[in-house]
Amino acid sequence: MHPRFSRALAPLFLACLAACSKQTPPAGPPKAATVGVFKVEAQAQAISSELPGRTKARLVAEIRPQVGGIVLRRLFEEGAVVKAGQALYEIDPATYRAAVASAEAGVSKASATLGSARTVAERDAELVKIDAISQQQRDTSAAALKQAQADLEVARAALQTARINLERTRIVSPIAGRIEVSTVTPGALVTANQDVALTTVRQLDPLYVDIVQSSAELLRLKRELADGTLQSRGAGEAPIKVVLEDGTPYPHAGKLKFGGVSVNPATGAVTLRGEVPNPDGVLMPGMYVRARVETGVAEQALLVPQQGVTRTPSGDASAWVVGAGNKVEARKLTVDRAIGNRWQVTAGLNAGDLVIVDGLQRTRVGATVHPVPAGAAPATTVASAASAPSSPKR
């Protein structure tokens, strides 16, 4: 190489050697990942079950005639609300009025016969004292008096029966409620206690809701009440919230009134009965509904958001918890039931634990993290924005 070129490249070569001789400073420890956590707290939680059910009228009266005859009039509008004691039908009363008149005459006759028998008995009682008549004649007149008294009672009973039958020619509703369609029209012949009802009245406010619960769930509830996990709401005080067939919540809350005493062997279920107000007539008998029944209160319930709980392929539940030194720990959980969008945890967590619900993908078990309340803006994002170098001015 030409000496002149060597002298020109020497400074450049020395600069390269100086740059290579400088060592790269060692990298610092990795920054802790920011994760969103949920602080577990013990709280009183009402425990409810959502069960299928059917609505049922509280009272049902099938209207049938108690006397026979021709229907003269129908005295109601189909589908209307009727009151207890309101007249619904009128049967031709002519025959029954005649029966009442005949019975009244029978009472008058028996009363006259009784008066005559009483006079004879009183007279014979005086005559037997002076031996004017025999004792046998006195006994005969006394027996005739008693017979006349009995005949009068029979006549009065016949009159009462005739009046009852006459009264029953006006068929009235025994309960208040909404009346259905009529199966007969004026002019129809009806008979006493016939199989076909003339119409039906149903009391729709309040309304019953018959709820079906599995016997296994009922046993579990009783076990939790026995060991103190749940506190009873008290007899007859369990509230019910109804959800309609289309998923619409029913605005009026009811109460559980009756618990089943036997298990259906075909379905393995127990029937519970609730009572729900129905002032607007929204509910109708036979509707399918779902009822949320509050069965008790868990005084120290631990609830965790569902996004903080993961499942293994075998179905075991677990969660990552921020432990001592902000290090991530894995906890195996025992999950009891879902309450809204949270799980009720009965084992594996304690009050005050910090469960990771956001940022699981940014960390691992054993790593150090920076916990912030779930939903808060990550601190690292703010810090990195503040420390970012500004663009050079041109």
Number of C-alpha atoms within 10 A of each C-alpha: 5 6 7 8 9 10 10 10 10 10 10 10 10 10 11 10 10 9 9 9 9 8 7 7 6 6 6 6 6 7 10 16 19 21 26 22 24 22 16 18 16 14 13 12 17 17 19 18 17 16 17 17 23 18 22 23 20 17 16 18 17 15 21 19 24 16 20 18 21 17 21 18 16 17 14 16 13 14 13 13 15 23 16 11 12 16 17 20 23 21 26 18 20 11 11 21 16 13 19 20 14 16 22 19 14 19 21 15 15 21 19 14 18 21 15 14 21 19 13 16 22 14 13 21 18 13 15 15 11 9 9 10 14 13 14 10 14 19 14 12 20 18 14 18 22 15 15 20 18 14 19 21 15 16 21 19 14 19 21 15 15 21 18 14 20 21 17 19 24 23 22 21 21 17 17 20 24 19 25 17 14 17 11 16 14 13 13 13 14 19 14 11 13 13 9 14 15 20 17 18 25 23 20 26 21 18 24 26 32 24 25 20 22 15 17 12 13 14 11 11 16 15 13 16 17 12 9 13 17 23 17 19 14 9 10 12 14 18 21 24 20 24 18 15 11 8 10 10 14 16 11 12 15 23 20 23 17 14 16 14 8 11 14 12 8 6 11 13 19 20 19 18 20 25 23 26 17 19 12 8 12 9 23 16 16 13 13 18 23 22 27 19 22 20 24 22 19 21 15 15 21 22 24 24 18 16 13 20 21 15 12 8 7 6 8 13 17 18 21 22 23 24 16 9 10 16 19 21 18 16 16 16 18 16 19 11 14 15 17 9 10 16 20 21 19 17 13 14 21 14 14 11 15 23 28 26 22 19 16 15 8 12 16 15 13 13 15 21 22 18 23 18 16 17 12 10 13 18 14 14 10 10 10 10 9 10 8 8 8 7 6 5 4 3
